[in-house]
């Protein structure tokens, strides 16, 4: 695992999600496709990304497709399934590495992605990370193909 800082700031259009994926997989930003909402929309329109199945956020689906090509998987947890949500499952198992989607303190009303370990903030890819993030509203939990949760020491760098 490496800590990759996002290189494109702003909302929409920042590359915080890509920086989180690169951090977790030990890659660089150059190793990833454009995972911004605009980039995902463009790749989908060009036929380079299969359509997201019902219930999946297109950006989360793009991350899932990217990591599956590398022998890993992700599980998406939406606010609808989180404790207190209409379909809440109670306490969630957030063990291992994940990307947490949280509300940004820098751009009100916009989301921001950070890397979490066991449900706690591990890495904020924004250069002004000292400002922190707001409440979490979703998770992408990284697993092996067999469903085991990823830990920072559980795998070697994933081939680009």
Beta strands, then each sheet from edge to edge (+ up, - down):
strand 1: 72-78
strand 2: 97-104
strand 3: 111-117
strand 4: 120-124
strand 5: 133-144
sheet 1: 1+ 5- 2+ 3- 4+
end
